[in-house]
Amino acid sequence: MLLVHSHTYHIHTVLESVGSWLQINNLHLFSLISYLFKIYQQHVSIPVMESDQLMYYR
């Protein structure tokens, strides 16, 4: 239990340090990647969710 908690905490710490490094060094690149990821989610995830809902309703 404690090992799993410390492991997930370590992962969160690594993600936070990587995110802060991106924000400090590559702010424009980071915002561009997040913007492209939002566009990707809008074009890919939402139609998939809609088709899944249509299949469920059928």
C-alpha positions as CSV (number, residue, x, y, z in Angstrom):
1,M,0.0,0.0,0.0
2,L,2.7,2.4,1.0
3,L,4.9,1.4,-1.9
4,V,2.1,1.9,-4.4
5,H,1.3,5.3,-2.9
6,S,5.0,6.4,-3.0
7,H,5.3,5.1,-6.6
8,T,2.3,7.1,-7.8
9,Y,3.6,10.1,-5.9
10,H,6.9,9.7,-7.7
11,I,5.1,9.6,-11.0
12,H,3.2,12.8,-10.2
13,T,6.4,14.5,-9.1
14,V,8.1,13.6,-12.4
15,L,5.1,14.8,-14.4
16,E,5.1,18.1,-12.5
17,S,8.8,18.7,-12.9
18,V,8.5,17.9,-16.6
19,G,5.5,20.2,-17.0
20,S,7.3,23.0,-15.2
21,W,10.4,22.5,-17.3
22,L,8.3,22.7,-20.5
23,Q,6.5,25.8,-19.2
24,I,9.9,27.5,-18.4
25,N,11.9,26.5,-21.4
26,N,9.4,25.9,-24.2
27,L,6.3,27.9,-23.2
28,H,5.2,28.4,-26.8
29,L,5.9,24.8,-27.8
30,F,4.0,23.6,-24.8
31,S,1.0,25.8,-25.5
32,L,1.1,24.7,-29.2
33,I,1.1,21.0,-28.2
34,S,-1.8,21.4,-25.8
35,Y,-3.7,23.4,-28.5
36,L,-3.1,20.7,-31.1
37,F,-4.1,18.1,-28.5
38,K,-7.4,19.9,-27.9
39,I,-8.1,20.0,-31.7
40,Y,-7.2,16.3,-31.9
41,Q,-9.6,15.5,-29.0
42,Q,-12.4,17.5,-30.7
43,H,-11.9,15.7,-34.1
44,V,-11.3,12.2,-32.8
45,S,-12.6,11.6,-29.3
46,I,-16.0,13.3,-29.6
47,P,-17.2,11.5,-32.8
48,V,-16.1,8.2,-31.2
49,M,-18.1,9.0,-28.1
50,E,-21.1,9.9,-30.3
51,S,-20.9,6.7,-32.3
52,D,-20.6,4.7,-29.1
53,Q,-23.7,6.5,-27.7
54,L,-25.6,5.7,-30.9
55,M,-24.6,2.1,-30.7
56,Y,-25.8,2.0,-27.1
57,Y,-29.1,3.6,-28.0
58,R,-29.7,1.0,-30.8
